[in-house]
Amino acid sequence: MEQVSCRSCGTCVLVEKFSPQHTSVQWNKAAVAACTELSTTGLKSHTCHALRDSIDAAVAAGELPDSTRDVDVRTRGRTLP
């Protein structure tokens, strides 16, 4: 996961991009509290539009590449019997 900062309020979250349609964003309590859009609604809205724009800009600039993780996330790379 890569750190991405919102260009609007500066909130920093961890982001992993799996495809153009699939983005994983890891929020923590400090980031939710600092986000000007989520601080009033909490995670009920599930997204911050300004952060989404910042993530899209990071992808366009080549700062956030698609993940090349090749292990099964459910098993965290462990082989099951």
C-alpha positions in Angstrom: 0.0 0.0 0.0 1.2 3.5 -0.8 0.5 6.7 1.1 -1.6 9.2 -0.7 -2.4 12.7 0.6 -5.6 14.5 -0.2 -4.9 17.6 -2.3 -7.8 19.4 -0.6 -7.2 18.9 3.2 -3.9 17.0 3.4 -5.4 13.8 5.0 -3.0 10.9 4.4 -4.3 7.3 3.8 -2.9 4.1 2.5 -4.0 3.1 -1.0 -3.6 0.1 -3.2 -4.8 0.1 -6.8 -5.7 -3.3 -8.2 -7.3 -2.2 -11.5 -9.0 1.0 -12.9 -12.2 -0.1 -11.1 -10.7 -1.5 -7.9 -9.1 0.7 -5.3 -8.4 -0.3 -1.7 -8.2 2.7 0.8 -7.2 2.1 4.4 -8.5 4.8 6.7 -7.5 5.3 10.4 -9.3 7.3 13.0 -6.9 10.3 12.7 -7.5 10.4 8.9 -11.3 10.3 9.3 -11.2 13.1 11.8 -8.9 15.2 9.6 -10.9 14.7 6.4 -13.1 17.8 5.9 -15.7 15.7 4.0 -15.8 12.6 6.3 -15.4 14.4 9.6 -19.1 15.4 9.6 -20.5 12.1 8.2 -17.9 9.5 9.3 -17.4 6.5 7.1 -21.1 6.2 6.4 -20.6 8.0 3.1 -17.7 5.5 2.3 -15.8 7.9 0.2 -14.3 11.4 0.1 -14.7 12.9 -3.4 -11.6 15.1 -3.0 -9.5 12.1 -1.9 -10.8 10.1 -4.9 -9.7 12.9 -7.2 -6.3 12.9 -5.4 -6.0 9.2 -5.9 -6.9 9.5 -9.6 -4.3 12.2 -10.0 -1.6 10.0 -8.4 -2.5 7.2 -10.8 -2.4 9.5 -13.8 1.0 10.9 -12.7 2.4 7.3 -12.3 2.8 7.8 -8.5 0.4 5.0 -7.7 0.9 1.9 -9.9 -1.5 -1.0 -10.2 -0.7 -3.6 -7.6 1.3 -6.6 -8.9 0.5 -8.7 -5.8 0.4 -12.3 -6.9 -0.5 -14.0 -3.6 -4.0 -14.9 -2.5 -5.0 -12.1 -0.1 -7.3 -14.5 1.8 -4.4 -16.7 2.8 -1.8 -14.0 2.9 0.4 -16.1 0.6 0.2 -19.2 2.8 -0.4 -22.5 1.1 -3.5 -24.3 2.5 -3.6 -28.1 2.8 
